[in-house]
Amino acid sequence: MSGVCQVKIMKLTAIIYPDSETDWLVAECPEIGTASQGHTEEEAIANLREATELYLESFPQALKKPAAIRTFELAHA
């Protein structure tokens, strides 16, 4: 079957946090290593999705192991 393209559906993680120097939100995908930004959470995720799609078009084998998100406590003065 030449010319047939298989589409993979992947469930990836988006870590979103405010940029400390601007009013933008940063969105990062730890499994792939991509990042983007937006003024809203929805915009940041949409931009991250686009950046990740473009990255995987160029580097299709870039998928890393699944990320493990954990929390921890830290005492800080």
Protein Blocks (a to p, Z undefined) as FASTA:
>chain_A
ZZiacdddddddddddddfkbccdcdddfknopacddfbfklmmmmmmmmmmmmmmmmmm
lpccdddddddddddZZ
